[in-house]
């Protein structure tokens, strides 16, 4: 279903760097609680169901693309303040990331 470009323009996406990865015990789907830095020293928390596709070592320090202006949502008792973008094909999942290193906090357009 097509949406007006004005609606899409409301979505704010930025490049972030994953600086902390923890398991979320008790989640129905294997999940991580991530701290993602979007500006120097400023992080947002994210609950992400990517544990089956990425180890903690794979994620720590990784640049990712995320939507940063969603309303916070509680997921399994963890407040998620952003949403990582990923491509999926069934069980396979790949986080979207910049092709080249860019500054943390860079806007995606």
C-alpha positions in Angstrom: 0.0 0.0 0.0 1.6 3.3 -1.0 2.1 6.0 1.6 2.5 9.7 1.1 6.1 10.9 1.1 5.2 13.2 3.9 4.5 10.2 6.1 7.8 8.6 5.2 9.6 11.9 6.0 8.5 11.5 9.6 10.7 8.5 10.1 14.1 9.5 11.5 16.9 7.0 10.8 20.5 7.2 12.1 23.7 5.2 12.1 24.5 3.9 15.6 27.2 1.9 17.2 26.4 -1.1 19.5 28.3 -0.5 22.7 26.6 -3.1 25.0 24.9 -6.5 24.5 23.1 -8.4 27.2 20.8 -11.4 27.1 17.1 -10.9 27.9 16.2 -13.9 30.1 12.6 -15.2 29.9 11.9 -13.8 26.4 9.7 -16.1 24.2 12.1 -15.5 21.3 15.9 -15.3 22.0 16.6 -11.6 22.4 19.3 -9.2 23.3 19.1 -5.9 25.2 21.4 -3.5 23.3 22.8 -0.1 24.1 23.3 1.8 20.8 25.3 5.0 20.7 23.8 7.6 18.2 25.7 10.7 19.4 28.9 10.9 21.4 28.1 9.6 24.8 24.3 9.4 24.1 22.8 5.9 23.9 19.4 4.4 23.4 18.3 1.0 24.6 17.0 -1.5 22.1 15.3 -4.9 22.5 16.2 -7.0 19.5 15.2 -10.5 18.5 18.4 -11.2 16.7 20.1 -13.6 19.1 19.6 -16.6 16.7 21.6 -14.7 14.0 24.3 -12.8 15.8 26.6 -13.6 18.8 27.4 -10.9 21.3 30.9 -10.7 19.8 29.4 -10.1 16.3 27.4 -7.2 17.6 29.7 -5.3 19.9 31.1 -2.3 18.1 29.0 -2.9 15.0 27.6 0.1 13.1 23.8 -0.3 12.4 20.9 1.6 11.0 18.0 2.3 13.3 14.7 4.2 13.5 15.2 6.6 16.4 11.9 8.5 16.7 9.5 5.7 17.6 7.6 5.8 20.9 9.4 3.7 23.6 7.9 0.3 24.0 8.3 -2.3 26.7 9.4 -5.6 25.4 9.7 -8.4 28.0 10.2 -5.8 30.6 12.9 -3.9 28.7 12.1 -0.5 27.4 13.1 -0.3 23.7 13.8 3.2 22.5 14.8 2.5 18.9 14.4 -0.2 16.2 17.3 -1.7 14.3 16.6 -2.2 10.6 17.3 -5.6 9.0 16.6 -7.7 5.9 15.1 -11.1 6.4 14.4 -14.2 4.3 12.7 -16.6 6.6 15.0 -17.5 9.4 18.0 -15.6 7.9 18.4 -12.1 9.1 21.0 -9.4 8.2 21.2 -6.1 10.0 21.5 -3.1 7.7 24.7 -1.2 8.1 26.6 1.5 6.2 28.8 0.3 3.4 31.7 2.4 4.6 32.6 3.7 8.1 30.6 6.9 8.9 30.3 9.0 11.9 28.0 7.7 14.6 24.7 9.8 14.5 24.8 10.3 10.8 21.3 10.6 9.4 20.1 8.1 6.9 18.0 9.4 4.0 
